[in-house]
């Protein structure tokens, strides 16, 4: 009788073959021929102390295009120096601390600090600096002064970039059947973004950025063997310090177009102040 077997059939046959297994558990070890008279139990050694690494960098920056600052961490010319590192500390009593830093001394960098007792409490501090460069040596005939766009004979030259400085502080505590947390952070944003108006001819100018965002999160929880309850609060507050823009009365303002205000376009001179609070039970 003739028959054919393909590769799939052969694989199924191979997979259905009996498999032999061995148990190498410690309890099944043969200890009859082992001399254990000199053996003794010792506690595992703890890795208490400091460990980590720190890196220093020194160089010279010569930037022709401001976009290079997004990759180099700074668009400044001249000598530059930065420090990065990751250092951890562990105490014998269970206390732990950690410091992480990246490109300290540059326009873009961060430092994170945390410490506490394992399984009991933790405190952390975060500082971040983020600069985004879009265009350099931008020129406009309008100058901004306390909300007033004023034309002048000289040219206003500036960079289109956004500078963000963020600071955060947090605390977490938990023991037995209860726990709580509090976290606060604040972000300041400054710089310039592109905008334009028609009065009666199109004019480009730099729209100043000067805003602050604050965030506060807090909560308290109770837990049992088969249940959990939590009372928490999440609130944010946004304040735009550039709350209005105006032109001298001698100019005929027909239309103002502020650059993109996600998700649509803003056609108003009044910039809002928002406060959003959320309660969770």
Beta strands, then each sheet from edge to edge (+ up, - down):
strand 1: 49-61
strand 2: 78-90
strand 3: 95-104
strand 4: 109-117
strand 5: 121-145
strand 6: 148-175
strand 7: 178-198
strand 8: 202-223
strand 9: 228-240
strand 10: 246-247
strand 11: 255-261
strand 12: 264-266
strand 13: 274-280
sheet 1: 1+ 2- 3+ 4- 5+ 6- 7+ 8- 9+ 13-
sheet 2: 1+ 2- 3+ 4- 5+ 6- 10-
sheet 3: 1+ 2- 3+ 4- 5+ 6- 7+ 11- 12+
end
